[in-house]
């Protein structure tokens, strides 16, 4: 079974890349892949690549600030927001004054409604390229400990904000995922992302397509490569 990295096209068969090469003149002329989706030859290769990816393994990138040993021992675990926040206070509550702890819990309670939690509880989110490192999409996740279920409503509170920024270290978790476990938001997601990556290799002005995907399946430690994030080191 192939492991496919859509961020650099590792694992994509050469026959598909050769088919894409035939369309280089179109990639040079267009900045946005969506302008080419009506071209039958490009749409066909998107479908072919997507079908190939569906029967193999996809690399997903999960951006976080955490203690690396937590990941190496347990992997990524689907949990509810309440579980995540309860564990946070159990492990790190000593860093905050009594007044700060009251402010944190009150802010959490007012922000994380039952409705908002339905789209977050027991879900792990991934990107499938590292473009979020360039466009700022990963910045807050790398700066603030614990993920959105912890930092989202409290990151702007003075003193509290600095404390959550000092816990853990920024990590890129490079995860081997089963496409059948993943939910995405467009048709032929793997084919579209792969062809968009190729588009940027040919035309540096092209827009990179990526998207969120999510699953409700844990990721075991053996399927995670833990990468410590350093500025300007984006070759993942």
QUITA-V191579 format. One line per field, one symbol per residue. burial: b if it has 9 or more other C-alpha atoms within 8 Angstrom, else e. A space follows every 50 residues. Layout:
burial = ???
This chain:
burial = eebbbbbebeebeeebbebbeebbeebbebbebeebbeeeebbebbbbbb bebbebbbbbbbbbbbbbebbbebbbbbbbbeebbeebeeeebeebeeeb beebeebbeeeeeeeebeebbbbbbbbbbbebbeeeebeebbbbbbbebb bebbbeeeebbebbbbbbbbbbbbbbbbbebbebeeebbbbbbbbbbbbb ebbeebbbebebbbbbbbbbbebbebeeeeeeeeee
